[in-house]
C-alpha cells in the first residue's frame, strides 16, 4: 500500500493504487469459500497393509532384524518386529521367536516378548489366535 517502495529491474518504484472498490455492495465476501481454498481437506491416510501377502513379504526382513540384533537389544528388537508383523496382518510370530532364540535369547523370554506384543493389541483389536504355535513346535524339535 502506498507509500511503500519496492525494488524492481527498473529501479525502486512506489506501489500505486489502481482501483478503489466500493465495499458497500449487496454481495458479502464468502468466508467459507476462502477458508476452504486456504485449508484444503487433508489427504486420506494410506491404507494399512493387511493380509497374508503383506505379512509374508515383510516377515523375512523382520526375521533378519531380530536375528542381527545386538546383545542387550534383542528383546527390544523382537518386540518391535512382532508389532510390525502384527501391523502387517501376521498371525504367526513363530519365525520371529525362532530368530530371537537363534540370536541368543532364551526361548521362554522370546515367547513371552512375542506374547506381550500380541497382548498389547488385544484390547483394541480383540483376541487373536496364539502366534506361538509354530515357535512351540520348532522349539521342541
One Martini backbone bead per residue (centre of mass of N, CA, C, O) as a GRO file, in nm:
protein
  141
    1UNK     BB    1   0.099   0.033   0.019
    2UNK     BB    2   0.099   0.339   0.027
    3UNK     BB    3   0.447   0.435   0.031
    4UNK     BB    4   0.569   0.193  -0.081
    5UNK     BB    5   0.881   0.026  -0.168
    6UNK     BB    6   1.020  -0.133  -0.465
    7UNK     BB    7   1.234  -0.347  -0.617
    8UNK     BB    8   1.335  -0.336  -0.954
    9UNK     BB    9   1.462  -0.360  -1.277
   10UNK     BB   10   1.391  -0.023  -1.281
   11UNK     BB   11   1.392   0.017  -0.989
   12UNK     BB   12   1.250   0.208  -0.771
   13UNK     BB   13   0.906   0.167  -0.653
   14UNK     BB   14   0.580   0.253  -0.618
   15UNK     BB   15   0.298   0.194  -0.497
   16UNK     BB   16  -0.025   0.165  -0.659
   17UNK     BB   17  -0.341   0.275  -0.698
   18UNK     BB   18  -0.581   0.141  -0.918
   19UNK     BB   19  -0.833   0.055  -0.727
   20UNK     BB   20  -1.150   0.147  -0.590
   21UNK     BB   21  -1.375  -0.016  -0.390
   22UNK     BB   22  -1.694  -0.080  -0.306
   23UNK     BB   23  -1.806  -0.219   0.012
   24UNK     BB   24  -2.133  -0.161  -0.038
   25UNK     BB   25  -2.242  -0.429  -0.124
   26UNK     BB   26  -2.460  -0.694  -0.161
   27UNK     BB   27  -2.206  -0.867  -0.163
   28UNK     BB   28  -2.055  -1.094   0.026
   29UNK     BB   29  -1.807  -1.244   0.166
   30UNK     BB   30  -1.677  -1.579   0.128
   31UNK     BB   31  -1.539  -1.734   0.391
   32UNK     BB   32  -1.572  -2.038   0.338
   33UNK     BB   33  -1.428  -2.041   0.063
   34UNK     BB   34  -1.159  -1.930   0.163
   35UNK     BB   35  -1.102  -2.155   0.368
   36UNK     BB   36  -1.107  -2.390   0.164
   37UNK     BB   37  -0.872  -2.281  -0.009
   38UNK     BB   38  -0.654  -2.261   0.234
   39UNK     BB   39  -0.794  -2.547   0.359
   40UNK     BB   40  -0.759  -2.826   0.253
   41UNK     BB   41  -0.814  -3.133   0.261
   42UNK     BB   42  -0.689  -3.401   0.383
   43UNK     BB   43  -0.543  -3.665   0.304
   44UNK     BB   44  -0.573  -3.977   0.307
   45UNK     BB   45  -0.470  -4.233   0.457
   46UNK     BB   46  -0.301  -4.495   0.425
   47UNK     BB   47  -0.347  -4.807   0.372
   48UNK     BB   48  -0.327  -5.079   0.532
   49UNK     BB   49  -0.128  -5.365   0.555
   50UNK     BB   50  -0.296  -5.660   0.479
   51UNK     BB   51  -0.232  -5.980   0.501
   52UNK     BB   52  -0.042  -6.237   0.383
   53UNK     BB   53   0.127  -6.095   0.169
   54UNK     BB   54   0.247  -5.873   0.349
   55UNK     BB   55   0.355  -6.057   0.571
   56UNK     BB   56   0.531  -6.246   0.393
   57UNK     BB   57   0.709  -6.017   0.264
   58UNK     BB   58   0.823  -5.898   0.558
   59UNK     BB   59   0.930  -6.123   0.747
   60UNK     BB   60   1.233  -6.153   0.662
   61UNK     BB   61   1.315  -5.869   0.769
   62UNK     BB   62   1.233  -5.915   1.063
   63UNK     BB   63   1.411  -6.159   1.114
   64UNK     BB   64   1.680  -6.013   1.056
   65UNK     BB   65   1.654  -5.805   1.277
   66UNK     BB   66   1.658  -6.009   1.510
   67UNK     BB   67   1.913  -6.175   1.434
   68UNK     BB   68   2.100  -5.886   1.433
   69UNK     BB   69   2.083  -5.829   1.716
   70UNK     BB   70   2.213  -5.703   1.987
   71UNK     BB   71   2.323  -5.733   2.276
   72UNK     BB   72   2.058  -5.584   2.475
   73UNK     BB   73   1.836  -5.569   2.203
   74UNK     BB   74   1.662  -5.824   2.140
   75UNK     BB   75   1.394  -5.774   2.281
   76UNK     BB   76   1.325  -5.508   2.138
   77UNK     BB   77   1.338  -5.620   1.849
   78UNK     BB   78   1.114  -5.826   1.886
   79UNK     BB   79   0.885  -5.638   1.968
   80UNK     BB   80   0.892  -5.464   1.716
   81UNK     BB   81   0.858  -5.691   1.504
   82UNK     BB   82   0.591  -5.801   1.613
   83UNK     BB   83   0.429  -5.541   1.563
   84UNK     BB   84   0.477  -5.528   1.258
   85UNK     BB   85   0.351  -5.802   1.192
   86UNK     BB   86   0.071  -5.727   1.302
   87UNK     BB   87   0.028  -5.486   1.113
   88UNK     BB   88   0.055  -5.694   0.851
   89UNK     BB   89  -0.129  -5.963   0.952
   90UNK     BB   90   0.005  -6.145   1.134
   91UNK     BB   91  -0.032  -6.469   1.330
   92UNK     BB   92   0.282  -6.561   1.311
   93UNK     BB   93   0.565  -6.540   1.545
   94UNK     BB   94   0.766  -6.779   1.524
   95UNK     BB   95   1.005  -6.671   1.345
   96UNK     BB   96   1.089  -6.456   1.558
   97UNK     BB   97   1.146  -6.643   1.792
   98UNK     BB   98   1.358  -6.815   1.647
   99UNK     BB   99   1.553  -6.576   1.591
  100UNK     BB  100   1.602  -6.503   1.888
  101UNK     BB  101   1.723  -6.774   1.967
  102UNK     BB  102   1.949  -6.766   1.754
  103UNK     BB  103   2.067  -6.487   1.886
  104UNK     BB  104   2.033  -6.572   2.228
  105UNK     BB  105   1.764  -6.611   2.333
  106UNK     BB  106   1.545  -6.721   2.535
  107UNK     BB  107   1.262  -6.882   2.476
  108UNK     BB  108   1.084  -6.771   2.703
  109UNK     BB  109   1.145  -6.471   2.650
  110UNK     BB  110   1.053  -6.466   2.353
  111UNK     BB  111   0.762  -6.566   2.397
  112UNK     BB  112   0.683  -6.337   2.596
  113UNK     BB  113   0.728  -6.101   2.401
  114UNK     BB  114   0.527  -6.187   2.183
  115UNK     BB  115   0.283  -6.196   2.374
  116UNK     BB  116   0.300  -5.897   2.455
  117UNK     BB  117   0.246  -5.781   2.177
  118UNK     BB  118  -0.031  -5.914   2.151
  119UNK     BB  119  -0.164  -5.797   2.409
  120UNK     BB  120  -0.135  -5.491   2.325
  121UNK     BB  121  -0.376  -5.552   2.099
  122UNK     BB  122  -0.632  -5.692   2.229
  123UNK     BB  123  -0.798  -5.442   2.322
  124UNK     BB  124  -0.850  -5.324   2.020
  125UNK     BB  125  -0.864  -5.615   1.831
  126UNK     BB  126  -0.880  -5.845   1.989
  127UNK     BB  127  -0.855  -6.169   1.981
  128UNK     BB  128  -0.600  -6.391   1.901
  129UNK     BB  129  -0.432  -6.621   1.789
  130UNK     BB  130  -0.175  -6.799   1.863
  131UNK     BB  131   0.168  -6.725   1.762
  132UNK     BB  132   0.330  -6.983   1.913
  133UNK     BB  133   0.294  -7.259   1.768
  134UNK     BB  134   0.553  -7.276   1.595
  135UNK     BB  135   0.762  -7.223   1.819
  136UNK     BB  136   0.690  -7.466   1.994
  137UNK     BB  137   0.746  -7.682   1.780
  138UNK     BB  138   1.049  -7.594   1.715
  139UNK     BB  139   1.160  -7.616   2.018
  140UNK     BB  140   1.104  -7.939   2.049
  141UNK     BB  141   1.327  -8.038   1.822
   0.00000   0.00000   0.00000
